[in-house]
Amino acid sequence: MAKIENPMVEVEESIELNDKDISNILLTCLKNFTKNYAVSLTEASNDNLYSVYKKQFDGLSKLQRETFELIFRNGWYTLEEANSSKVGEQYNKLNKCYLNLEEE
């Protein structure tokens, strides 16, 4: 399978946190924040509260994307190219779950 990656920016290995470590910690935190804000959006009790949560969600989502792009550009994250059969398998799996939900 083909990998999609950038040249890796080397960081010093030590017991202290380096740029790669900090970036990965930040990305993990931002992913959790956006998940929690997504839940908050679905449970907001009024339009004003929803608007506040939505603004925060949008900002966090943008920051999460920028952080991911930084990590990827520095070669600290590698993507795997998916062939059409793998995409088809995943689609069929998700579609089956969706159809099962409709039956319930």
N, C-alpha and C positions, 0 to 999 in steps of 0.2 A: 504494500500500500504506500502511495506517495505521501510524503510529509510536506506540510507547508510551514516553513519556518524562516526566520531571519538569522543573520549571524549573531552569535551570542556575545553580549558584552560581559566580559569576565569581571567577577567581583571577588574580593579577597575573602577566603574562607577563614573564619575565626569564631570564637564564642560570642563575639559582639554581632549585633544585627547589621547586615549590609543593605544596600539599596534593593536588592532582589528580595530579601526577607521582608523588609518593610513594605514593599509594593505588594507582595503576596498577602501579607496580613491585612493591609488596607483593602485589597480586593475582596477578601473573605468577609470582612466587616461590612463593606458596602453591599455585597450580595445579601447578607442577612438583613440589613436595614431595608433594602428595597423589597424583599419578601414580606417583611413585617408591615411596611407601609402599604403594600398591595392588599394585605388582609384588612388593614385599617380603612382603606378606601371602600372596601365592600361592606364594612360595618358602620360607616359614618352615619350618625343619627340625623344630621341635617345638612343643608347645602353649604352653610358657612364652614362647618367642620370639614366637609368633603373638600372644599376649595383649599383650605390650609393644608390638608394631607396631600392633595394632588400636587400642589406647588412643591412641597418637600419631596414627594416621590419623584417628580420630574427632575429636580436638582440632583438627587442622589443617583438616579438612573443615568443621568448624563455623566456624573463623576465616575460611576462604576465603569461606563464604557471607555472613558478617557484613561482610566487606570489600566483596564485590560489592554487597550491599544499600546500604552507605554510598555507594559510587560511583554507584549508580543513583538513590538519593534526592537526591544533589547534582546530578543532571542531567548527569553526565559519561559516562553510558552510555545508549544508546538501543536499545530493542528494536523489532523489526518484527513486526507482527501477521501471522500466517500464515493464509491462507485455507484452506478445507478441501481444495481441489485441490492446493495446495502440500504440505500434510500427507500427503495420499494418495500423491502422487508420491514423497515421501521414504520412506513406509512400503513402497511397492512396490519401491523401490530396495534398501532394507535386507532386505526379505523375500527378494528374488532372491539376494542375497549369502548369506543364511542357508541357503536351499535348495541353493545350490551347495556350501556347506560340508558339508551332510548327504550329498551325492552322493559326496564324496571318500572 
